[in-house]
Each structure stands twice: as C-alpha cells, then as structure tokens.
Amino acid sequence: MMKKKAHTIFRIVLLTSTAISLFFVPWSIVWAWIVPLPNSVQEQVEEALDRGFDGIIVYVDKAGELPKTYTAGWHDWDHTIPARKDALFKIASVSKLYHAVAIAKLAEAKQLSLDKTLADYFPELEGRIEYADKITLRMMVQHRSGIPNYTDTFNYWANPKETSEENLALILDQPATFEPGKGYEYSNTNYLLLSELIKKITGESEFHYFKREILNPLKLKNTFASVNNVDLDDVMSGRYEGYNTDLKTDDQGMVATAEDVGIFLRALNDGTVFNGGELEIYASIYEFDHTGLVPGYQTIAKYYEDMDAVIVQFTNTTNFKGYNWNISEVIYNRIVKLVRRGHTE
C-alpha cells in the first residue's frame, strides 16, 4: 500500500513539474524553429514578419551566383514605406570588424604595437583603469582586458551617453572584471579606447581612416560614420518592442547597406582587404564574422567557407529582455539552410 501511494505521489509530482516546465518553454522560438522550411529565401524572409519583426533585409552572395538582396516588411511604418534593398542600417558591433582591420593595418605599418599597454598610449588612464599598465592592445582587441563594459552599467540604454568621454567616464575608477589575459568578457569599452587610439595615431577620426584604407579601396560608397552623416529618409526605422517611437534618429555608430557589409565581409574573409602581412596579424587577433545589437537594430553577418557564401541579415525590431534575438538567429539559420540547398530564388 505504501509503495502504491508513493508511486502515485511520484507521478503527480512528475506531471506537475512537467506542466510547470512546459509553461516556461520559449514557445515563440520553438515554433519559429519547427515549422517546415519554405521553398525559398524570399518566403523565409516574409515569414519573419509573423515572428514579430517589422522589417527585414537579407543579402546573399554565394559563389557562382549573382548577389541578391531580399526584403519584407517596412522601411518606415509611419509613412507605410516598404523595406528597401538599399536602406541604411545601424550595424552596431559589426563595426568592430572594421576597427580590428584598422588595428592590424597600423600594426603592420609599425604605427602601433599590439604588445604595448593601454598606459603606454594613454598614460592619463593609469590609476583610472585598473591594470592599465598591464593591458595590451592585443588583449583589448580580443576582449581579454578585463575593462568593464560601459553598456552594462545600470540602466544604460534608458539614457545612452552621446560622447566617448561620457561613456568612458562610466567605468573609470571601477574594479576590473578580471586580471588582464586571465579571462574573456565582451566589452564595448575596449573598442571605444581603440577608436581613440586610432585617432591619436593617425590624426584623423577612425572613420576617416576606415574610408581611406578600407572603404575606398573596396569601392564602398554606402557605409557612413553615423546617422548624422546621411539623409534620415534612407535609414530603416527601428523599434523596441512595447514602444512606438522610431529609434532611427539615435546616433549609435556606423550605418551601412546590407550589400556594403556583405562586400566588406567577403573581402575580409578572402583577404583582399589586406596588404602585405596584415592578414596574418589580423588572423592572430580577431574573428572573421560578427553580430550587432542596439535598440531597434540587430545584425548577423557571417561567411560560410563550405559554400563560399556571405549572408547578412538586418532585422529592425528588438527586445533585450525577450526572445527576439534568439528568433532572429533561428530565422538566419533557416536562411543558411536554404542557401546551402540552393533555394535562393
């Protein structure tokens, strides 16, 4: 009798725990993943609108085929303008690839040393950033510096700062996340400081250096320093879930078309963006694809060697506390499958 009673209790507990766990399953991600794969990339792009995205742009450059750009949804929902293939988009942390290329070029030209420290280049930061005399440029490029991330400070995105000085001030005199070289943590502060270093060494803004050494040689004319340098009508609207405000006027760094990002990414991966020993230096310090996320804008930009293809995806609806980013990754991975299977029509 006791065994039977215990068995019954066990079944009740098991069923209850199962029911509770099912309640917490992120079903939005599950459904986005399990629905049958459509017949084409364009159909998958259009399906993204059913997953909570207001607009999407996808650029595909596969060897042996002409590059194609796919769109769905809105470029500007306030004025009911459909998504545009040539829209400018905030690429967020994808810009770190351009920064890393610049650092590799400057290292090859002996204008900086990857093994010199933050304090060597910015002595005024010694005592303000912990371990400044031990953090090398190499560690900063690789996010192994231990410098705190300013965008992780309390409530940052509710009131983002407008200048590098203001952003840097958020982490000055704060303890390091870890000792230099002893760990890894993604930190936008690393690249803020690298931007300042490029300015200091070259005597020009980092974007002017990008333009001269990266964009112009690749004939990229649709990549810009910020929304402040372009016609805002060309910038795709961005929205944070739960708010109807169009976020495109917020300056959050570089903007570019999907095509420009795709061309740059191919040049990065086939080495044509580099000269001399720059590629070897770059390969030793950073990665060859990236993602980006700021309020209203998320980007996935990757190269697939097995099919010699570059795939860039822009989606213009975000929710940092929800499953929005995960769903965008599911959509992207489904597009990769379709491209791999040759369903690019």
PEBEL-V83145 format. One record per residue. N is the residue number from 1. RES is the residue in one letter. SS is DSSP state (@ for helix, = for strand, . for the rest). PHI is phi in degrees with one decimal (999 if undefined). PSI is psi in whole degrees, 0 to 359 (none if undefined). Layout:
N & RES & SS & PHI & PSI
N & RES & SS & PHI & PSI
//
This chain:
1 & M & . & 999 & 315
2 & M & @ & -63.3 & 321
3 & K & @ & -64.4 & 318
4 & K & @ & -64.1 & 318
5 & K & @ & -64.3 & 317
6 & A & @ & -62.7 & 320
7 & H & @ & -64.4 & 319
8 & T & @ & -64.0 & 315
9 & I & @ & -61.1 & 318
10 & F & @ & -60.2 & 317
11 & R & @ & -65.5 & 320
12 & I & @ & -63.4 & 315
13 & V & @ & -62.2 & 317
14 & L & @ & -62.9 & 314
15 & L & @ & -65.2 & 320
16 & T & @ & -64.5 & 314
17 & S & @ & -65.0 & 324
18 & T & @ & -64.6 & 315
19 & A & @ & -61.2 & 318
20 & I & @ & -64.5 & 317
21 & S & @ & -64.5 & 323
22 & L & @ & -65.1 & 328
23 & F & @ & -62.9 & 326
24 & F & . & -93.7 & 1
25 & V & . & -66.3 & 131
26 & P & . & -74.2 & 82
27 & W & @ & -62.0 & 330
28 & S & @ & -60.2 & 323
29 & I & @ & -72.8 & 317
30 & V & @ & -59.0 & 312
31 & W & @ & -65.5 & 322
32 & A & @ & -62.6 & 331
33 & W & @ & -86.1 & 323
34 & I & @ & -90.7 & 343
35 & V & . & -62.0 & 147
36 & P & . & -56.0 & 143
37 & L & . & -66.3 & 132
38 & P & . & -70.8 & 184
39 & N & . & -91.7 & 351
40 & S & . & -154.1 & 163
41 & V & @ & -61.9 & 319
42 & Q & @ & -59.9 & 319
43 & E & @ & -63.9 & 321
44 & Q & @ & -67.0 & 322
45 & V & @ & -61.8 & 316
46 & E & @ & -66.7 & 327
47 & E & @ & -65.5 & 335
48 & A & @ & -58.7 & 332
49 & L & @ & -67.0 & 334
50 & D & @ & -78.1 & 352
51 & R & @ & -103.9 & 13
52 & G & . & 101.8 & 6
53 & F & . & -96.4 & 138
54 & D & . & -80.1 & 329
55 & G & = & -158.1 & 154
56 & I & = & -150.1 & 142
57 & I & = & -129.9 & 132
58 & V & = & -130.2 & 129
59 & Y & = & -112.1 & 130
60 & V & = & -126.7 & 124
61 & D & = & -124.5 & 99
62 & K & = & -109.7 & 135
63 & A & . & -53.2 & 135
64 & G & . & 87.3 & 356
65 & E & . & -130.1 & 154
66 & L & . & -70.5 & 139
67 & P & . & -59.0 & 146
68 & K & = & -133.9 & 147
69 & T & = & -121.5 & 130
70 & Y & = & -114.7 & 144
71 & T & = & -138.4 & 159
72 & A & = & -159.4 & 155
73 & G & = & 84.0 & 211
74 & W & = & -111.6 & 138
75 & H & = & -81.7 & 318
76 & D & = & -145.7 & 104
77 & W & . & -73.3 & 331
78 & D & . & -61.7 & 328
79 & H & . & -113.4 & 16
80 & T & . & 45.7 & 50
81 & I & = & -99.7 & 121
82 & P & = & -63.2 & 156
83 & A & . & -53.7 & 138
84 & R & . & -111.2 & 139
85 & K & . & -65.4 & 330
86 & D & . & -98.6 & 16
87 & A & . & -65.8 & 145
88 & L & = & -85.9 & 145
89 & F & = & -142.1 & 143
90 & K & = & -74.4 & 114
91 & I & . & -89.0 & 356
92 & A & @ & 51.7 & 232
93 & S & @ & -72.2 & 354
94 & V & @ & -60.1 & 335
95 & S & @ & -62.2 & 341
96 & K & @ & -62.2 & 332
97 & L & @ & -62.4 & 319
98 & Y & @ & -66.8 & 319
99 & H & @ & -61.7 & 315
100 & A & @ & -65.4 & 322
101 & V & @ & -61.9 & 316
102 & A & @ & -61.4 & 318
103 & I & @ & -63.0 & 319
104 & A & @ & -62.8 & 318
105 & K & @ & -65.0 & 317
106 & L & @ & -68.8 & 327
107 & A & @ & -67.6 & 317
108 & E & @ & -63.3 & 325
109 & A & . & -81.6 & 3
110 & K & . & 62.8 & 25
111 & Q & . & -86.7 & 345
112 & L & . & -150.8 & 164
113 & S & . & -120.9 & 128
114 & L & . & -64.9 & 341
115 & D & . & -100.5 & 1
116 & K & . & -80.5 & 161
117 & T & = & -98.4 & 166
118 & L & @ & -56.9 & 319
119 & A & @ & -66.4 & 331
120 & D & @ & -61.5 & 320
121 & Y & @ & -93.3 & 331
122 & F & . & -131.6 & 74
123 & P & @ & -58.8 & 335
124 & E & @ & -68.0 & 346
125 & L & @ & -90.8 & 352
126 & E & = & -67.2 & 128
127 & G & . & 91.7 & 344
128 & R & . & -102.5 & 328
129 & I & = & -117.1 & 120
130 & E & . & -60.0 & 138
131 & Y & . & 66.0 & 23
132 & A & . & -56.1 & 331
133 & D & . & -83.2 & 358
134 & K & . & -119.7 & 345
135 & I & . & -79.9 & 116
136 & T & = & -89.6 & 162
137 & L & @ & -60.7 & 323
138 & R & @ & -57.6 & 315
139 & M & @ & -62.7 & 322
140 & M & @ & -66.3 & 315
141 & V & @ & -59.3 & 322
142 & Q & . & -92.2 & 7
143 & H & . & 59.8 & 37
144 & R & . & -113.9 & 20
145 & S & . & -83.9 & 330
146 & G & . & 83.5 & 5
147 & I & . & -73.1 & 129
148 & P & . & -58.0 & 151
149 & N & . & -89.2 & 118
150 & Y & @ & -64.9 & 332
151 & T & @ & -76.2 & 353
152 & D & @ & -91.7 & 357
153 & T & . & -68.1 & 158
154 & F & . & -52.7 & 123
155 & N & . & 59.0 & 32
156 & Y & @ & -56.4 & 311
157 & W & @ & -72.8 & 348
158 & A & @ & -72.5 & 335
159 & N & . & -152.2 & 68
160 & P & . & -62.7 & 147
161 & K & . & -78.3 & 160
162 & E & . & -100.9 & 340
163 & T & . & -125.0 & 161
164 & S & @ & -61.2 & 321
165 & E & @ & -62.2 & 318
166 & E & @ & -66.5 & 319
167 & N & @ & -66.1 & 316
168 & L & @ & -63.6 & 323
169 & A & @ & -60.1 & 335
170 & L & . & -65.6 & 336
171 & I & . & -116.4 & 357
172 & L & . & -64.0 & 142
173 & D & . & 67.4 & 14
174 & Q & . & -95.5 & 151
175 & P & . & -66.7 & 149
176 & A & . & -65.4 & 152
177 & T & . & -70.1 & 325
178 & F & . & -162.9 & 168
179 & E & . & -67.6 & 143
180 & P & . & -52.1 & 131
181 & G & . & 79.3 & 358
182 & K & . & -98.0 & 0
183 & G & . & -165.5 & 189
184 & Y & . & -140.0 & 131
185 & E & . & -154.6 & 124
186 & Y & . & -59.3 & 127
187 & S & . & -142.9 & 117
188 & N & @ & -64.5 & 338
189 & T & @ & -63.1 & 326
190 & N & @ & -54.2 & 314
191 & Y & @ & -81.9 & 336
192 & L & @ & -60.6 & 314
193 & L & @ & -69.1 & 324
194 & L & @ & -66.0 & 324
195 & S & @ & -61.7 & 316
196 & E & @ & -64.1 & 325
197 & L & @ & -67.2 & 317
198 & I & @ & -59.2 & 317
199 & K & @ & -60.7 & 315
200 & K & @ & -64.9 & 319
201 & I & @ & -76.5 & 318
202 & T & @ & -91.4 & 341
203 & G & . & 76.9 & 14
204 & E & . & -140.8 & 167
205 & S & . & -65.3 & 156
206 & E & @ & -60.9 & 325
207 & F & @ & -69.2 & 323
208 & H & @ & -61.5 & 323
209 & Y & @ & -66.8 & 316
210 & F & @ & -56.1 & 315
211 & K & @ & -63.1 & 316
212 & R & @ & -71.6 & 319
213 & E & @ & -98.8 & 342
214 & I & @ & -122.5 & 304
215 & L & @ & -71.6 & 311
216 & N & . & -62.2 & 315
217 & P & . & -59.6 & 330
218 & L & . & -92.1 & 2
219 & K & . & 58.6 & 40
220 & L & . & -94.6 & 111
221 & K & . & -109.1 & 3
222 & N & . & -122.7 & 40
223 & T & = & -128.9 & 129
224 & F & = & -135.1 & 161
225 & A & . & -66.9 & 323
226 & S & . & -167.7 & 175
227 & V & @ & -65.5 & 342
228 & N & @ & -73.3 & 350
229 & N & @ & -106.5 & 10
230 & V & . & -136.3 & 170
231 & D & . & -75.7 & 120
232 & L & @ & -61.9 & 338
233 & D & @ & -65.3 & 339
234 & D & @ & -87.2 & 351
235 & V & = & -89.8 & 130
236 & M & . & -66.3 & 137
237 & S & . & -63.0 & 150
238 & G & . & -131.2 & 142
239 & R & = & -137.4 & 143
240 & Y & = & -101.2 & 130
241 & E & . & -54.2 & 133
242 & G & . & 96.8 & 349
243 & Y & . & -128.1 & 140
244 & N & . & -96.3 & 1
245 & T & . & -70.1 & 133
246 & D & . & -78.7 & 122
247 & L & . & -93.0 & 9
248 & K & . & -68.6 & 340
249 & T & . & -78.5 & 344
250 & D & . & -69.4 & 128
251 & D & . & -80.9 & 109
252 & Q & . & -125.8 & 35
253 & G & . & 98.4 & 203
254 & M & . & -62.0 & 146
255 & V & = & -126.2 & 150
256 & A & = & -161.9 & 163
257 & T & . & -81.0 & 159
258 & A & @ & -61.5 & 323
259 & E & @ & -63.1 & 314
260 & D & @ & -61.0 & 317
261 & V & @ & -62.9 & 318
262 & G & @ & -63.5 & 318
263 & I & @ & -64.5 & 316
264 & F & @ & -60.7 & 315
265 & L & @ & -63.2 & 321
266 & R & @ & -65.6 & 317
267 & A & @ & -63.3 & 326
268 & L & @ & -64.8 & 316
269 & N & @ & -80.7 & 332
270 & D & @ & -93.0 & 358
271 & G & . & 86.9 & 0
272 & T & . & -75.3 & 350
273 & V & . & -80.6 & 351
274 & F & . & -107.7 & 161
275 & N & . & -129.5 & 154
276 & G & . & 51.6 & 233
277 & G & . & -93.2 & 14
278 & E & @ & -63.1 & 319
279 & L & @ & -61.0 & 317
280 & E & @ & -61.7 & 319
281 & I & @ & -65.3 & 313
282 & Y & @ & -59.2 & 314
283 & A & @ & -60.4 & 337
284 & S & @ & -86.5 & 351
285 & I & @ & -122.5 & 334
286 & Y & . & -147.7 & 179
287 & E & . & -95.4 & 174
288 & F & . & -115.0 & 10
289 & D & . & -150.5 & 172
290 & H & = & -163.9 & 165
291 & T & = & -123.6 & 166
292 & G & = & -147.6 & 145
293 & L & = & -151.7 & 121
294 & V & = & -138.4 & 164
295 & P & . & -51.9 & 122
296 & G & . & 91.4 & 351
297 & Y & = & -144.6 & 128
298 & Q & = & -138.5 & 140
299 & T & = & -129.8 & 139
300 & I & = & -126.7 & 124
301 & A & = & -135.6 & 111
302 & K & = & -139.5 & 156
303 & Y & = & -115.3 & 138
304 & Y & = & -117.6 & 106
305 & E & @ & -64.4 & 324
306 & D & @ & -61.1 & 331
307 & M & @ & -122.1 & 11
308 & D & . & 47.8 & 60
309 & A & = & -134.8 & 141
310 & V & = & -106.3 & 132
311 & I & = & -131.6 & 122
312 & V & = & -119.2 & 132
313 & Q & = & -126.2 & 128
314 & F & = & -111.7 & 131
315 & T & = & -129.6 & 139
316 & N & . & -111.6 & 32
317 & T & = & -137.2 & 129
318 & T & = & -130.5 & 161
319 & N & . & -158.9 & 100
320 & F & . & -63.4 & 335
321 & K & . & -99.0 & 358
322 & G & . & -110.6 & 205
323 & Y & . & -105.1 & 15
324 & N & @ & -56.1 & 313
325 & W & @ & -63.7 & 318
326 & N & @ & -60.4 & 320
327 & I & @ & -67.0 & 322
328 & S & @ & -62.4 & 324
329 & E & @ & -67.1 & 321
330 & V & @ & -61.5 & 313
331 & I & @ & -60.1 & 316
332 & Y & @ & -60.9 & 314
333 & N & @ & -65.1 & 328
334 & R & @ & -69.4 & 323
335 & I & @ & -64.1 & 319
336 & V & @ & -58.1 & 316
337 & K & @ & -60.2 & 317
338 & L & @ & -65.0 & 319
339 & V & @ & -64.0 & 318
340 & R & @ & -61.7 & 326
341 & R & . & -85.9 & 358
342 & G & . & 83.9 & 17
343 & H & . & -94.4 & 62
344 & T & . & -100.2 & 5
345 & E & . & -75.8 & none
//
